[in-house]
Amino acid sequence: MFVRALKDVEKTNRFVDWGNGTSHRMLTDVDGMGFTVCHTIVRSGSQSLLEYRNHLEACYCIAGEGEVEDMEGNIFPIKQGDIYVLDKNDRHFLRGGKATDLVLVSVFNPPLTGTEKHNLSSPEGSAY
């Protein structure tokens, strides 16, 4: 058993500013659990085109608001208590709220190494 604090992760390479937010990689591949858990903040007013080609992801909103849009143009508002699931390596837009950050607990399978970063300047979106 072990305990890891959010503030301690901020002092390591497990804390990643991915451009439109931050990710505290609380559990990664090296921890041997078979999945990753992140505390993710999506900055208000931001939009990111994302795709996880090698990972499935589920995100549970613990605070704030935002939205997810699929490639067919369906927009799903996200607020505290909602979960969205990218169960088919879905390419998507992720947006922070108009006035508030979107705060998520993100779970990845298989696990991340922990230092992955998005490339938001790519016109095809960021993928890893």
N, C-alpha and C positions, 0 to 999 in steps of 0.2 A: 504494500500500500504506500501511496505517497500523496502529498498535498502540494499544489502549485498555486501561487497567488498571482492575480492579474498584474499587480504592480511589479512583481519580480520578473514576469515575462517581458515587460517593457524595457528591461535592462539587457535583453538578449537579442540574438538574431531571429528569435521566434516572434518578435514584434515587427510587423511589416506595414509600412505606409504604402498602399497600393495605388495611390493617385487620387482616387475619389473617396478615400476612407482609410481605415486602419483595420488590421487583423492581428489579434493576439492568438497565436497558435498554441493553445493550452495543452493539447495532446498531438503528437506527430508520430511518424513512422518509427522513430527511434524508441518510443515508449512501448512498442510491442503490443498495442491493444487492437490493431487491425482496422482502426478508423482514426480520423482526426476530429477534434473539437476546437472550434475557434470562437472567440468573442469578436464579432465583426461590427464595425461602425461604418455606415454609408452616409457620407456628408449630405446635409440638406442642399437641395438645388442641383445635385450632381446627377449625371447620367452615364452609365457604363454599358457598353456592348460586351457581353461575356459569354464564354462557352468553356465547359470543362470536358474535354475530349477523353480524358483518362480517369475521371472521377464522377461518381454520382454525388449529389449534394442535397441536403435538406436544411432549410433555414427556419428557425423558430424566432418570431419577433418578441423581444422582451421589453422594448420601449420604442417610442417614437412612431413614425409612419413613413411610408414610401409606396412604391409600386414595382411590379414586375410586368414586363410586356413580352409576349412570345412573338415568334417570327410571322404569325398570321395576323398580328395587330390586336390580339386580345390583351386587355389591360386588367391586371388584378391588383386592386388596392391592398396594401399590407399594413396592418396595425397590430398593436400589442395583443398577443394571444393567438395570432395566425401563424400557420406554417405553410411554406411553399416548398415543393419537392421537384427537383430536376432529375427525373428518373430515367430519362432517355438522352443524357448528355445535351440537354436542350440549350441551344443558343438563345439568348434573351437580353433584354435591356433591364438593368436594375437602376432604380432611381430613388434617391433620398427624398424625404418630404419637402414640401415647399418652404416650411418654416422650421422643421425639426429634423434632426438626424434619425436615421433608421438604425436601430440597434438589434442585432441578431445573434443567436447561437447557431453556428453553422457546423454541420457534421458532414465529413467527406469519407467516402469509401471507394477505392482503397485510400489509405492515409496519405497525406502530403508529407514531403520531406520537411517542410516548415519554412523554407526560404523562398518559395515560389513568389513571383511578382507579376502583376498584370502589365501588359503593354497596351495602354489605352490609346496610343497614337495610331495603331493599326486600323485601317478602314474596314477590315474583316472582323474586328473585335479582338479581345484578348482571349487567348486560349492556352490552357495547360492541362 
